[in-house]
Amino acid sequence: LISTCSLTASHRMNAAVRAVVRMGIYVGAKVYFVHEGYQGMVDGGDNIKEATWESVSSMLQMGGTVIGSARCKDFRMHEGRLKAAHNLVQRGITNLCVIGGDGSLTGANLFRKEWSDLLAELVQQGLIDEEASQKYSALHIVGMVGSIDNDFCGTDMTIGTDSALHRIIEVVDAIMTTAQSHQRTFVLEVMGRHCGYLALVSALACGADWVLIPEMPPEDGWEEKMCQKLSAKRAGMKRLNIIIVAEGAIDRNNQPITSEHVKNLVVQRLGFDTRVTILGHVQRGGTPSAFDRILASRMGVEAVLALLETTANTPACVVSLCGNQSVRLPLMECVQMTQQVQKAMDEKRFEEAVRLRGRSFENNLKTYKLLAHRKPESELPNSNFNVAVLNVGAPAAGMNAAVRSAVRVGISEGHKMFAVSDGFEGFYKGQIKEIKWADVGGWTGQGGSLLGTKRTLPAKHIDKIAEQMRKYNINALLVIGGFEAFLGIMELLAARGTFEELCVPMVMVPATVSNNVPGSDLSIGADTALNAITFTCDRIKQSASGTKHRVFIIETMGGYCGYLASVGGLAAGADAAYIFEEPFDIRELQVTIIKLCGLSLTQPVCLCLCSCRNENSNENYTTDFIYQLYSEEGKGVFDCRKNVLGHMQQGGAPSPFDRNFGTKIAAKAMQWISKKLNESYRKGRVFANTEDSACLLGMRRRALVFQPVVQLRDETDFVHRIPKEQWWLKLRPLMKILAKYKTSYDISDSGQLEHVVLNGPKESEAMAAI
């Protein structure tokens, strides 16, 4: 048997611990918890306990880490590591899954390097025999990064970061409501002693007026510039100013900039009523977000697979996220690059520090600068181009953030921006007006669609739309929406031969909770919907805490696309997820019922399992039918309840992920439009009729990619309004494994050991990772 030790030194790790334990047991391993981090490994005894399937039940919604975490001085000493080695060998443990920050992972790598010498020393002291030394001669290590600061190089996101952003944005949104009655300036201090990721991304997500981070200190004289900007905003009738300060913020001389110092500046120079809010450990607490649960589950499974494949010559690796893909990177390459960032900051090489942080951090900073600081009219280029923005389809949280980003980037590029109300219906009716920089202020945190959106397609009104484009001299279109937006772009494209007014650059940005648009792994709004599903399931489980043996059936949105049911089920710890893409029959329902009966009889605690299904998974096996079947067959063992989540999944304030994804993808779309406008401008007019002048911008595995809409036609199932191939279907076996079903897990797409690669200047400008 392979023995796997799950060691944690961070927060919101329970989903990762659960995935490691259950995947380890699934592959036939004996899995152990090490309680209290390295201290537990050194102390041994009851700190190292074998884990069972049931020991990780009901963990997903819990913050912190149930197996504990502690800083350990003993492990830094040779004697401490010797004790730890002895405790592991006694239990036959030769594989470690270490969840923590760079310090924890560096310690694990040192332990691995010393392993042979430690075993030799234990033999010499007579604590183990030579046979044990030979049997357990190699120690294998795989790391997962758990840090809310997202300060580890080599991964776009660390486990815990998204949840911390949720806490920050909740506070910012609450602060914004107080501004309705008071004209105030708020200085918000967030965590990040050495890394400004939380400060930067939360500033991007709430449209903060100023942000101070350690990687890019403000230029000398920043105090005057900041005060001028705040004063100009207040003069423009803005009631609220927000300044976000990372706790490790510094100036160009590496001197700290504190939130209190910033407050005093504003009070003394402007006389504004100013408040300081220090979030502190609030950011570490609370329920993990859906993104963190899914990320941790994927990484936990990948870590077990990496341990299975490792050999004596394989370097210690860390499981990372690049775009939407799991990758494995050499642990020490990532650690060394993380250390280089701090060295660059100490030596005042701030541009290099930003570059070393990686493409995600770099693009966040560029996007923030582009959107937050408006250039004077005299410095703006005069493009003489008019660009229209519209929302099409059902509302999706994050649409407004995308519109704000597109409008401000377009104005920065010198274009005149026009807003179209109510989608294509408003377009042909002439509901078009110019939209300016200040008009989109405060839009990032607004749910729904402030422009208004309809499902109307353009085909029946092409002539009127062409007439409006001629009337307003529209030179390019940005369409933000779901499957109807995709169909609409195709209909406009088909009419180019008849109407020259439609021979302009067009780009679509996917925004739909269903995540059913071809050409993109992710859509704006889907993350917010997943959080709504996940947190509702948490509450439903809690409601049953006093009632034993209860099964809940949850119906999600999605039409024929099972993304929300499947990925929401994974995040909520559902027992099953029934979807259209994987046809099911009465036999599969029977297997689930038998499993539920077995669990109910053997599990002495409250049973609350969610069977997620999406609204069109089967025309006969409806939610009502499954509910009635479960109710009948579960008599005497469990009772059944059903919940239809409905439009609650479309509403609410957008999640930090959707705000930032919408902001960055729309900014990139506008930059593409500017490029295409310049390329297609001939003889005093814009004329673009090539395939690549009508594109969809989507996240494909590791990068945002522009794809001609006509090329996506063959990838689409138009009858059911879904892509023919969907990446998330590979997560289905993972959900089943973690719910204790017998299934096969496809490892063809599992991560391979790669190397940390830095983007060159040109590449980093061209790419925009999440």
Buried (B, 14 or more C-beta within 10 A) or exposed (E): EBBBBBBBBBBBBBBBBBBBBBBBBBBEBBBBBBBBBBBBBBBBEEBBBEBEBEBBBBBBBBBBBBBBBEEBEBBEEEEBBBBBBBBBBBBBBBBBBBBBBBEBBBBBBBBBEBBEEBBEBBBEEEBBEEEBBEEBEBBBBBBBBBBBBBBBBBBBBBBBBBBBBBBBBBBBEEBBEEBEEEEBBBBBBBBBEBBBBBBBBBBBBBBBBBBBBBBBBBEEEBBEEBBEBBBEBBEEEBBBBBBBBBBBBBBEEEEEBBBEBBBBBBEEBBEBEBEBBBBEEBBBBBBBBBBBBBBBBBBBBBBBBBBBBBEEEBBBBBBBBBBBBBBBBBBBBBBBBBBBBBEBBEEEBBEBBBBBBBBBBBBBBBBBEBBBEBEEEEEBEEBEBBBBBBBBBBBBBBBBBBBBBBBBBBBBBBBBBBBBBBBBBBBBBBBBEEBEBEBBBBBBBBBBBBBBBBBBBBBEBBEBBBBBBEEBBBBBBBBBBBBBBBBBBBBBBEBBEEBBBBBBBBBBBBBBBBBBBBBBBBBBBBBBBBBBBBBBBBEBBEEBEEEBBBBBBBBBBBBBBBBBBBBBBBBBBBBBBBBBBEEBEEEBBEBBBEBBBEBBEEEEEBBBBBBBBBBBBBEEBBBEEBBEBBBEBBEEBBBBBBBEBEEEBBBBBBBBBBBBBBBBBBBBBBBBBBEBBEBBBEEEEBEBBEEBBBBBBBBBEBBBBBBBBBBBEEEBBEEBBBBEEBBBBBBBBBBBBBBBBEEEBEEEEBBEBBEBEEBEEEEBBBBBBB
